[in-house]
Amino acid sequence: MLTLSLATLLTLGALAFWLGQRRALAISRGGVRLPARAVYYGNFVALFGVLPALACLLVAAAFDAPARFVALAAAALAGGVGAWLARSRIMPSLNARVPVERAMRSALALSSWVAILTTAGIIASLVVEAARFFERVPLGEFLFGLQWSPQTAIRADQVGSSGAFGSVPVFAGTLLITFIAMSVAVPIGLLSAIYLAEYAEPRLRALVKPLLEVLAGIPTVVYGFFAALTVAPAMRGFGERIGLSISSESALVAGGVMGVMIIPFVSSLSDDVIKAVPQSLREASLGLGATPSETIRRVVLPAALPGVVGAVLLAVSRAVGETMIVVMAAGLAANLTANPLEAVTTVTVQIVTLLVGDQEFDSAKTLAAFALGLALFVVTLALNAVALEVVRRNREQYE
């Protein structure tokens, strides 16, 4: 039914557009100058044909299947009548550009409001469920507790019935793995972007950049297998040779492999913003006697800093939200440690773990996932605010 409805709307819109454009061209051939191009009159007729049909189809969605076919016929009839009436209004006094532009602005505004309301709904759901969690667990214990063991029992006489909901180990693991990943991704990604944008020949750039971006298309589960089956044993064997005890699941392995995965995000975006720096700035710097490396360091990179900060911020968000690599390479143990050679866990991994399988949404264990999600949202929002402030100050300096 959905496919048939879409086909009806597309066919109706195309036919209405053709009728309107043909009518406008016929008037123009008669020596009359229309106030807008023919394509606007085609869009004008298409709007009056598609909108009534779409309204009928939306109403029909509330009915059963037999009534939907009747509504589909009604939608086609309403669209045809609307398109014919709109075609009859095409005359030299009608400026079709005005209603078409108004409709486009309304559609764009509606899309913006959908995005805003969706975000507001997500935040509201997190706040409501997190408030239910904090009715059972004190806020101070969640924010400052040093133990995370959300396993709760069904009966009070069972072991571990109280649970421990201190989020510090979870966020510490998240920050540790993110720091390791960014320590790998930012230097390699930024330096590769500088080379591709400033030093590489066009033929080499055309070959290397697509190969580098292939890393972004590899599924994260593949990276997870690579980390668990190749990198982790190699790191453990290397540690044994030099006298270090490296866990089979460690933050170093997860963060390192995650950093390799994030390199294309930093490299590709940084390359684009570096190439966007006006050539006149480079020529002025070179004309004053600066070397190419000094020009890059003192002119190009400061001018491209807003875009570079945006690329790094996107990479950080990607690292914070990664789950599969952490599950397969870092484990699920919520250890409060700064040692990258030990197993840790992250916020997203714990959220997935808490919400897998049949869950009872009246228990603190399940509601803890919403509390973690809300805390992660606040942290990400603060990070965005800091990054936007850095971008704003630098943009004012170079505008």
N, C-alpha and C positions, 0 to 999 in steps of 0.2 A: 504493500500500500504506500509506503514511504517513497519507494522508487517511482511508482506511478504518479504520485503527487509532484515529485520533483520534475519528472518529465513533462507533466502538464504545465507547470509554471515556466519551465525553460522554453517550451514550445510556444506558449502564449506570449511570453516576453519577446521572443525573437520575431514572431509574427506581428506583434503590435509595433515593435521598433521599425520593422520594414514598412508597415503601412504609414507610420508617421513621417519617416524620412522620405518616402516616395511622395507623399502629399506635399511636403515642403519643397522638394525639388521641382514638382510640377508647377507650383506657384512661382518659383524663381524663374523657370523657363518662360513664363508668361510676361517677363519684364518687370515684375514686382520684386523689390528688394526687401527681404525679411530682416527683422532686427537681430536675429540669431542664426547660427549655422544650422544646417539641416539635421545634424546629429543630435542637437538639443531637442528638436521636435520629435525625433524618433524616441529619445529617452523620455520625453514628456508623455507620449502615448503609451510607452511600455510601463511607466509608473502607474498610470490609471488603469492599465490592464492587469498588472501583477498584484497590486495591493488589494483590490477587492477579492481576487481569487485566493490570496494568502489568508485573508481574514476568514473566508469561508472554510478553508482547510484547517485553520487553528480551532475554529468552533467545532468542526467535525471530529477532532481528536478526542473529544469527550464522549463520543457515542460509540456504539458497537459497530462491528464490521459491515453489516448490511446498510446501515445509515450512512457510513462513510462513503460508500460508492455513490449514493444519492447526493451527498455533499460535494463529492468530486465533480459530478455533473453540474451542480449548482455553481461551484467555483469557476468552472470553465465558462458557464453562461454569464456569470457576473463579470468575469474578466473580459469576455468578448464585448459585452455591452459597454463597460467602462472604456475599453480601447476605442470603440466606435464613436462614443460621445467625445472623447478627447481628440480624436482625429477630426471630427466636425468643427472643433474649436480652433483649428489651425487656420489663421488668417494673418494678413499683414499687421494687424494691430496687436497680435499676441507675441510677447517676448518670452519664448519658452525657456530661455536661460534662467530666468528668475525662479520659477517654481522648481526647476531641476536642481539648481544650486541650493535652494532651501531644503529640498528633500535630502540632498547629500549631507548638508550640515546636520540635519536632524538624525540621519543614520549614524553619523560619526559621534554625535552627542550621546545617542542611545548606546552605542558600543562602549563609550567611556563610562557611562553609568553602570552598564553591566559589569565591567571590570571592577569598578569601585564597590558595587554592592556585593560582588562575589568575594572580594577581599574582606569587606566588612562582615559577611556571613562566616567566613573562615575564622576571623578573629573572635567573633561572638561565640561560635561553637567551642573554641579553645577556652575562652574565658569562663563560660558556663560550666563546662566539664571540669576545668581546673579548680573552680570554686568548690565544686562538690568534693574534689580530692582534698582541698585544704580544710574542709570541715572534718575530715578524718585524720589528717596529718598536719601538724603545725607548720606554718610557713618557715619559721626559723630552722626547724629540723630539716626541711627539704633544701633550703638554701645553704646551710652551713654544716649539715651532717656529713660525716666522713665515711659512712658505710652505706653501700647500696646493695640491698638484698630484698627485692620486692616480692619474693615468694611468700605467700600467705596461705595458711591452712583453712580448711572448711570449718573445723571445730576448734574451739579454744584450747582443748587439751592436747592438740597435735604440736609437734616440734616446729618452731619457726612461725607460730601463728601471728605474731605481732608484725614481723617484717621490718626492714630498715630502708628508709627512703631518703637518705642523704645523697644529694646530687653532685657533690663536689668531685668524687672519683669519676663520674661519668663525664662531666664537663672538662675535667683535667685530662682525661684520655682523648677527648675531642680536640682540645687545644694542642696536645702533644703531637697527635697524628697530623693535624692541619699544619702545624709549624714545620714538621719534617717534610711534608709534601710541598709546601711553599718554598722551603729551602732548596728543594730540587727544581721545582718548576719555574720560579721567578728568575734566577740567574740564567739558567739554560734558555728559557723561552725569550727573555729580554735580549740576551746576547745574540741569539740566533736571529731575532727580528732586526737588530741593528745591522748584522752582517748582510741579511737578505735585502734590507732597504738601502744601505749605504755603500756596500762594497761588492756585492755579488753582481756578476754580469747578468743581463736579461735572460740569456738561455739557461744559465745555472739556476737563477731564481725560479724560472718557469718549471724546472725539474724538481728542485728541492722542496719548494713550498707545498705542492700537492702531496709529496711523500711524507712531509712532516704532519700534514693535516690528516693523514690516514690514521694516525694514532687516536684522533678524536672519534673515529667511526668504529673502533674495536669495542665490542660489548664489554661491560665491566666484569661480567662473570669470567671472561677470558683472562682479564688481568688478575682476577682472583685466583684462577687455576695456576696462572704463571707464578704468582707470588707464593702460593702454598706448595706447589710441586717443584719449583725450580729455584726461586730466589731464597726461600726460607731454608731448605737444606744446604744450599751453598753458603749462606751466612752462618749457619750453625757449624758447618765444617770449618769455615775460616776462623770462627771464634775459638774452636777447639785447638787449632794449630797455634794461635797466638795466646792461648790461655784465658780466654773470655768465655763466660757461660751465657750463651744466647738461647733464649727460649724458642721452641719450635713455632710459637705464635708470638710475634713481637711487634711493637709499634714501629720499629725501624723498617721492617720489611713492608708493612702495610703503607706507611707514609712514603717510603721510597718509590714503590710501584705506583701509588696514587699520584705522586709528583710527576712520574713519566707520563701518566695518562693526562695530566692537566697541562703539560707543556704546550700543546697546540692552542689552547685557549689563550695563554699569555702571548705566545709567539705570533699567532695570526692577527689578533687585535692590535698588538703593539706595532706590528709591521704596517698595518693599515694607517694608524695614526702618525707614525713616523714619516711615511710617504706623503701624508697630507700636510706636513709642515711646508710653508711656502719656500720655494727655491730661492727667493730673494734673500731670506735670512741666511741661508748657507753661503750665497755669493757675497753678501756683505761681510760675513765673518772671514771668509777666505781672502777677500780683498783687503782686509785690515791686517793680514799677515798670520792669521791663525792656521794651524795645521788641521787636516781633516778630523783627526781624533779630538782635538780641542773644540772644533766646531760642533761635533756630535755631543761632546760632554757638556759644553757650556751654552749652546744655542738650541740644538735640535731637541735634546732630551727635555730640557726645561719647558720648551714650547709644546712638546707632546705629552707633558706630564698628566694633564687631565685624562687623556685617553689611556695612558699606561696605568693610571690608578684605577680606571674603570675595568681594564683587563685583569688586573690583580684582584680587584674586588669580585669579579665574576669567577675567577679561579678559586678564591677563598670560599665562596658560596658553593661551588662545585665540590670542594674538598669536605666542607662541613656536612653536606648532604649525602655523601657517598656511603653506601651500606655494604654492598656485596664484597668489596675488597677487604673491608675491615672484618666482616664475619669470617672470611676464609683465611685471612692472614694474621689477624690480631686477636681473634677469639671473642669470648663473651665475658671474660672475667673483669669485674669492675675494681681494678687495683688502683689505689691512690699512689702513684709513683711518677717520678720524673725521669726514670731510667728507660731509655728507648729500647733496651734489649729485653724488656719484660712484656707480658701480655696485658693489654688494656682493652677498653671498649669505648664506644662513642654514643652520643645521644640518639642518633638515628637508628643505630643497631638495637638499642634498648627499646625504642618505640616499636620497632618491628617485632621484637621478641615478645613484648607485652601484649600485642594485638594479634598474634598468630593463634589460629584455632578458635574453639568455642570459648567465648569470654563472657563473664558476668559484669555488666557495666555498673554494678552497685558496689564492687569491691575496690579497695584502695589500689590493688595491684594493677587493674586495668585503667583506672582513672589516672594513675601515675604517668601514663603515656601522654595524656593531654597536658599535664603539668610540665613535663619535659618539652613538649612541643611549644607551649606558651613561653617558657624560659628561652628556648632556642630562638623563637621569633623576636623576643626583646633584644637578645644579644645581636642578632642579625640586623635589626633595625638600628641599633646603636652604631654598629659597624658601617652601615650605609650612611648614617648622618655624619660620621667622621670623614668618610671618603668624599661625600658631597661638599663638605666644608673645605677640604684640601683642594678639590677641583675648582670651587668658586674663587678661592683666593688666588690660585695660579692663573685662572682665566682672566681675572681683573688685571693681573700684572702684564699679560701679553696681549691684551686687546688694544 
